[in-house]
Amino acid sequence: MPREEVASFSIEKLQVLDEEGELDEELAPDLSEDELLEMYRTMKRSRRLDEKAISLQRRGEIGTYAPAIGQEAAQVGSAYALEQDDWMVPSFREQPAYLTRGVPMHVLIWYAMGMEESGESDDTNMPPSIPVGSQTLHAAGIGWSQEIKGDESASLVYFGDGATSEGDFHEAMNFAGVFDAHTVFICQNNQYAISVPREQQTKAETLAQKAIGQGIDTVQVDGNDIFAVYKATEEALEKARDGDPQMVEAVTYRQSLHTTSDDPKVYRDEEEVEEWKEKDPIDRLEIHLKEEGVLDEEKIDEMEEEIEDEVEEQVEKAREVEDAVDAEDMFEHVYSEMPPYLQEQLEEFREVKG
Ligand SMILES: Cc1ncc(C[n+]2csc(CCOP(=O)(O)OP(=O)(O)O)c2C)c(N)n1
């Protein structure tokens, strides 16, 4: 029996705006100056929010927080390609995506305060999902329902490089492929799953190729290039809306902490961080917009002042509600009838609270 090739594959990588801020005009997606400014502003808002949130956590005002510093283009570029009735299914590091979707900052701060009000964002933005990879299944389910109902809309799910080692991810992809789910899987390969580097995560050359096994089209993009991320996501969404699920691997870098409980200096070199800072997604778009005459230092200063005011005002708004919430609420909504052991805990809580 002769051997013959029965399948073959290759993975493309897309870059439109290079590290020096040079744009490939032929590949550039159709984005107006106003749209680009909005994307730039959203990336800067997210970065400032993350910096502020780290300091709030250090002062004990909020709980554990996962900053997205360095990953802003991967999220803003992809979320910007969505329509409002498309679903956004996040993991726990998706501040830039939420902001792109119009969710106000105080809602994100509430989440870090443990306030259930944070889950009331709106219909098509799911709440953060902490079990790694679990949200890929939710997105496949949403995408399947969109197919069954004959909707034009799609669902887009975010997850990290570490999540691609979880069974959930493979099951979700397989399900999405078989049932024509309208789902786009966006892997933010930020090089680390807490302290586990990408090289120890998988023997595969790319994470994008993991989709091939499930028969799903896939592409790798420079995740710090907002043009490439937007373009690849827009193309992927178009196919997903027709019941052809897609995957995009956005190659990026987590410049800051995994969460506020982490100390990355223990497992990675500062030199590596500096190298990636040279490829910073916000700086890269800024260089381009300055060259195009769309931005200058004065406009940037003005924007930064507005963002500073927004962050301060939103933090204040988050604090107001904290005082109005009863911590006993956390006992209320898990069961329709409270089991005896939970009743005991509630009584103990009341005693401690006094
Ligand atoms: C099922 C599960 N296992 C372990 C954890 C603990 N944990 C939280 S984040 C994380 C790493 C996730 O890495 P990755 O998927 O690359 O996403 P990133 O945090 O880098 O954005 C782990 C192991 C968890 N939350 N859920």
The ligand as an SDF file (V2000), in Angstrom:
LIG
                    3D

 26 27  0  0  0  0  0  0  0  0999 V2000
   -9.4200   25.4880   35.0220 C   0  0  0  0  0  0  0  0  0  0  0  0
   -8.4660   26.4070   35.7060 C   0  0  0  0  0  0  0  0  0  0  0  0
   -7.2410   25.9580   36.0430 N   0  0  0  0  0  0  0  0  0  0  0  0
   -6.3510   26.7980   36.6340 C   0  0  0  0  0  0  0  0  0  0  0  0
   -6.7010   28.0960   36.9140 C   0  0  0  0  0  0  0  0  0  0  0  0
   -5.6950   29.0440   37.5490 C   0  0  0  0  0  0  0  0  0  0  0  0
   -5.2420   29.9850   36.5080 N   0  0  0  0  0  0  0  0  0  0  0  0
   -5.7560   31.2180   36.4300 C   0  0  0  0  0  0  0  0  0  0  0  0
   -5.1420   32.0560   35.1250 S   0  0  0  0  0  0  0  0  0  0  0  0
   -4.1620   30.7770   34.6570 C   0  0  0  0  0  0  0  0  0  0  0  0
   -3.2740   30.8810   33.4440 C   0  0  0  0  0  0  0  0  0  0  0  0
   -4.0350   31.2340   32.2250 C   0  0  0  0  0  0  0  0  0  0  0  0
   -3.1380   31.4610   31.1780 O   0  0  0  0  0  0  0  0  0  0  0  0
   -3.6350   31.8650   29.7440 P   0  0  0  0  0  0  0  0  0  0  0  0
   -4.7390   30.9830   29.3170 O   0  0  0  0  0  0  0  0  0  0  0  0
   -2.4350   31.9260   28.8800 O   0  0  0  0  0  0  0  0  0  0  0  0
   -4.2540   33.3290   29.9430 O   0  0  0  0  0  0  0  0  0  0  0  0
   -3.5700   34.6350   30.5230 P   0  0  0  0  0  0  0  0  0  0  0  0
   -3.7680   34.5900   32.0130 O   0  0  0  0  0  0  0  0  0  0  0  0
   -2.1340   34.6400   30.1320 O   0  0  0  0  0  0  0  0  0  0  0  0
   -4.3170   35.7770   29.9340 O   0  0  0  0  0  0  0  0  0  0  0  0
   -4.3200   29.6970   35.5150 C   0  0  0  0  0  0  0  0  0  0  0  0
   -3.6100   28.4200   35.3960 C   0  0  0  0  0  0  0  0  0  0  0  0
   -8.0080   28.5140   36.5820 C   0  0  0  0  0  0  0  0  0  0  0  0
   -8.4260   29.7750   36.7860 N   0  0  0  0  0  0  0  0  0  0  0  0
   -8.8550   27.6690   35.9440 N   0  0  0  0  0  0  0  0  0  0  0  0
  1  2  1  0
  2  3  1  0
  2 26  2  0
  3  4  2  0
  4  5  1  0
  5  6  1  0
  5 24  2  0
  6  7  1  0
  7  8  2  0
  7 22  1  0
  8  9  1  0
  9 10  1  0
 10 11  1  0
 10 22  2  0
 11 12  1  0
 12 13  1  0
 13 14  1  0
 14 15  2  0
 14 16  1  0
 14 17  1  0
 17 18  1  0
 18 19  2  0
 18 20  1  0
 18 21  1  0
 22 23  1  0
 24 25  1  0
 24 26  1  0
M  CHG  1   7   1
M  END
$$$$
